[in-house]
């Protein structure tokens, strides 16, 4: 009898216990061992490694009206140069329902995510996503994701920015460094199309995948300038046909300030052939000569890339990757996968790595 009473009490306690929100942990771990030419110290070939671990903590709670409250804290450690604080990679909270999804906080920009994957996959992300006028992350973002409309969906992001007000003098006076990021996506059977536009108001923003000296792959610079603008737009298409997949992208970068204008166009093409556990990819990219106030510059970057992937399990893969870069005469201010100021016509990076998701 006593045991029966205890059992009934335990069942009653379990039934009456408060329901907690669902929390999950996921992420990835990657090991890269690579050889780069044109490095800072020796101005020659250097062996290096990067261990990159991403940990995402996701939560969600079903609301009484049927919608869902969602949040994420994400952080990344990439030795030996990046150690994110808690939520340093992403830290947002939002709502989702059949009307779409709305997020507030530190988020990746949608233009960057599309340029990084799928277009930047297989060794092409250094120029497609990490070069030019696109910013990868806003810490003061409001983002809306639409539901699907017959194969189409759209995204809209607003960067709140900093308002300097009317005080002060100089180029940063009276600025509101806000921004916009708009994307449109469509899927039609094996073919998908993507287009996007990103703007920074009252600011000049740029980045380049220099990746030298152990400081990481991307160098960013931002300068608040009253009346300035930084714009980036792209159009891309991709498709899968049996064991083959192909992609193509056009991207425009434009900076304007104090009566001056710099415009840089770029494009990429790429393809992958899959055979069982293996996949073989080839790609070509070019950053065309820029135009400064209508004058042509000799600052092009051409890149050919290749990658061999081998599946080790459903969650883990190994890969061998190579990128070879050729430069115009005026591109000595930086080098892709190399260091600034080293005079050379080309650079090379060869990488062997392992990636696993959890």
CORKAZI-V674773 format. One record per backbone hydrogen bond with DSSP energy under -1.0 kcal/mol. NH is the residue of the N-H (numbers start at 0). CO is the residue of the C=O. Records with the same first field share a line. If there is no record, write none. Layout:
NH=CO  CO
This chain:
4=0
5=1
6=2
7=3
8=4
9=5
10=6
11=7
12=8
13=9
14=10
15=11
21=59
23=57
25=55
27=53
28=355
29=51
30=353
31=49
32=351
33=47
34=349
35=45
36=347
38=43
42=38
45=35
47=33
49=31
51=29
52=76
53=27
54=74
55=25
56=72
57=23
58=70
59=21
60=68
62=66
65=62
67=95
68=60
69=93
70=58
71=91
72=56
73=89
74=54
76=52
77=81
78=50
80=77
81=77
83=75
87=84
88=73
89=73
90=105
91=71
92=103
93=69
94=101
95=67
96=99
99=96
100=144
101=94
102=142
103=92
104=140
105=90
106=137
108=135
112=108
113=109
114=110
115=111
116=112
118=113
120=117
124=119
127=123
128=124
129=124
131=206
137=106
140=104
141=157
142=102
143=155
144=100
145=153
148=151
151=148
152=184
154=182
155=143
156=180
157=141
158=178
159=139
163=174
172=169
173=164
176=161
177=175
178=158
179=198
180=156
181=196
182=154
183=194
184=152
185=192
186=150
187=190
190=187
191=237
192=185
193=235
194=183
195=233
196=181
197=231
198=179
199=229
200=177
201=227
203=222
205=220
206=131
207=218
209=207
214=211
218=207
220=205
222=203
224=201
225=170
227=224
228=255
229=199
230=253
231=197
232=251
233=195
234=249
235=193
236=247
237=191
238=245
239=189
240=243
243=240
244=271
245=238
246=269
247=236
248=267
249=234
250=265
251=232
252=263
253=230
254=261
255=228
256=259
259=256
261=254
262=290
263=252
265=250
266=285
267=248
268=283
269=246
270=281
271=244
272=279
273=242
274=277
277=274
278=308
279=272
280=306
281=270
282=304
283=268
284=302
285=266
286=300
287=264
290=262
291=294
292=260
294=291
296=289
300=286
301=325
302=284
303=323
304=282
305=321
306=280
307=319
308=278
309=317
310=276
311=315
312=315
316=354
317=309
318=352
319=307
320=350
321=305
322=348
323=303
324=346
325=301
326=344
327=299
329=297
330=327
336=208
337=334
338=37
340=331
346=324
348=322
349=34
350=320
351=32
352=318
353=30
354=316
355=28
356=314
357=26
